[in-house]
Amino acid sequence: MQKIIKVKIKNVYGNNLCYPLTYAKELETLTGNKTLTARNVEALKGLGFSFEQELTRKV
């Protein structure tokens, strides 16, 4: 079974922030933040997680 974390990338004041959509509460408890840093993403990939970005459309 592959563990997939769906994320949404938002640009806030010129910074791209990675918001988890799945396992959000668990990841917030582990990291202490609502967003994931590049270091968090690399550590989770090392533990066998993969990431899938949700695409948003501008209307």
C-alpha positions as CSV (number, residue, x, y, z in Angstrom):
1,M,0.0,0.0,0.0
2,Q,1.4,3.3,-1.1
3,K,0.9,6.3,1.2
4,I,0.0,9.4,-0.7
5,I,-0.3,12.9,0.7
6,K,-2.3,15.3,-1.4
7,V,-1.1,18.9,-1.1
8,K,-2.1,22.3,-2.3
9,I,0.5,24.9,-3.2
10,K,-0.4,28.5,-2.4
11,N,1.6,31.6,-3.2
12,V,1.4,33.9,-0.1
13,Y,3.4,37.1,-0.3
14,G,5.7,35.7,-2.9
15,N,6.3,32.4,-0.9
16,N,5.1,29.1,-2.2
17,L,3.5,27.3,0.8
18,C,2.6,23.6,0.8
19,Y,-0.6,22.8,2.6
20,P,-1.5,19.1,3.2
21,L,-5.0,18.1,2.3
22,T,-4.8,14.6,3.6
23,Y,-3.4,13.7,7.0
24,A,-3.6,17.5,7.8
25,K,-4.1,17.2,11.6
26,E,-1.5,14.4,12.0
27,L,1.1,16.3,10.0
28,E,0.4,19.5,11.9
29,T,0.9,17.6,15.2
30,L,4.2,16.2,13.9
31,T,5.6,19.4,12.4
32,G,4.0,22.0,14.6
33,N,3.0,23.9,11.4
34,K,0.0,24.0,9.1
35,T,2.4,24.0,6.1
36,L,5.1,21.6,5.1
37,T,8.7,22.8,4.5
38,A,11.0,21.3,1.9
39,R,12.8,19.5,4.8
40,N,9.5,18.0,6.0
41,V,8.7,16.8,2.5
42,E,12.1,15.1,2.1
43,A,11.8,13.4,5.5
44,L,8.3,12.1,4.6
45,K,9.6,10.8,1.2
46,G,12.3,9.0,3.1
47,L,9.6,7.3,5.2
48,G,7.8,6.0,2.1
49,F,5.2,8.7,1.5
50,S,4.6,10.2,-2.0
51,F,3.0,13.5,-2.8
52,E,0.3,14.5,-5.2
53,Q,-0.4,18.1,-6.0
54,E,-4.0,19.3,-6.3
55,L,-4.4,21.5,-9.3
56,T,-6.5,24.6,-9.0
57,R,-8.1,26.5,-11.8
58,K,-8.6,30.2,-11.9
59,V,-12.0,31.3,-13.1
